[in-house]
Structure formats: C-alpha cells, structure tokens
C-alpha cells in the first residue's frame, strides 16, 4: 500500500529541547503522525510531539503542531482511491455455492 500525504507544520511549536543531533551532525526531531478516517475541514492527518513512555505515564499531553490530508492512496491490489482505515469491504464467500458475493446473507433457513 502506498499513499501521498500533503501537510504543513508550525515549526515554532517544536520544543527545541527535543531536537536530537545525529552522528553526522544532522539535527532530527521525532514526531507522531496520526491518520484518521474523517475529520473536520477535510484534514485526516495530524502531527504531534512524540512522547516518551515516562511522559505518557505521567499523563502529559502531546503537543499538536500540524495537520494535513491524504491526497492519494493505493491499496495492495493496485487500486487508487479513498482512504479506508477502520473497515475494509471485502467480498464474502457464500458457503453453500463456494462463490464470492458482495452481499451478506442476513437470515439463513437454518433451524438453529
């Protein structure tokens, strides 16, 4: 699966004390990206400060510093379209005939 996400962050909100210097002198910042099915204003991606285990256990709130939206997504079958995270509609196998069906049999004529 692949996706393209367009986003922007407010760099003024990044806690400077959490910048990490790499071995090669590059400066890094760890953050968390959350993707939701639906949100207000069409944004379904948010960026927040990556909290340590100690910060989470102490109940410290994450610092939110940006948002965005999924602009394009490609699923494992190569289909492009809308992002669907919570549920995935898949064909159901009809046990009796052994064929795939896109509908669900709501009530069978079984005595149990």
N, C-alpha and C positions, 0 to 999 in steps of 0.2 A: 504494500500500500504506500502511496506517496501523496503528499499534499503541499500546497503552497499557501503560506500564511503571510498576509500583509499586516504590519503592526508598527506602532511607534511607542517609545517610552520617554518618560520625563527623567532625564539624567540628573536633574537637580535633586531628585528624591532618593538617589542611590546613596546608602550610608557609606561614606568614604572609608570608615574603619574596616569595612568588609572587603575592600579591594585586596587582591592577592597577587603578589609578584611571582611570576614563574621563573624557572631556572634560566631561561634565555633573556630575562629582563622584561618580558611582556607583562602587562597588567591585566588581570582577569577579575570577573565578578560572577558569582554563582547566583542564579535566579531560578524560579519555578515558573513553568508555562502550564496554564490550565486551559483545557478546551472543553467547552460545554455545548450541548445541543442547540439551545436557544437562549438569547439574552436580549435585553433592550437595546435599541438603536442599531441592531444588526451586527454587533460585535459578539463573537463567541469564543474569543481567546483573551486571556488576561495574563499579565506578567506581575510577579510579586517576588519579594526577597526570599531567598532560600534560607529557611530557618534551621538551626541545629536541633538535635534531639533535646538538648537542655532547654532551648528556647520554646520548643513545642510543649514540653512537660511543664514548664513554668507558666504556660498559657499566654505567652507573648504573641500578639497579633502580627501577622505578616504585613510588610509594607507593600502596598499596591503601587506600582509605578508605570503601568501602561496597559494598552489593550489593542486588539486587532480583530481580524476575522479571517476565516479560512476562505481563500479566494478560489481554490481549485483542489479537488481530491480525486484520486484514482484508487479504486479498490483492487483487491488481489486478482480479480477476474479481468482487470483492464478497463473497467467501466468508469467513466468520469461522471461527476455529479455532485449531489448534495451530501454533506457530512451527516452520517448517522452513527452515533456512538452508543446510545443506550440499547437499542434493539436493532436487529437486522432481519429483514423479511426474507425468508428463505422458503423454497418450495417444500411442502410436506409430502412425505411418502405415504401413499394410500396402501395400507397393509394388505387389503384384500386383492387389489389388482396388481400391486407392485409398481405402479406408475407414480410419477410426481404430479402433485396437484397444488395449485396456488391457493386453494380454499381449505378451510378447516371443517371437518365433519363435526357439527355441533352435538348431534344426538344420534347414536347408533341404535339399531334394533337388537340390542343385546339384553338378555333378561337380568343382567347384573350390573 
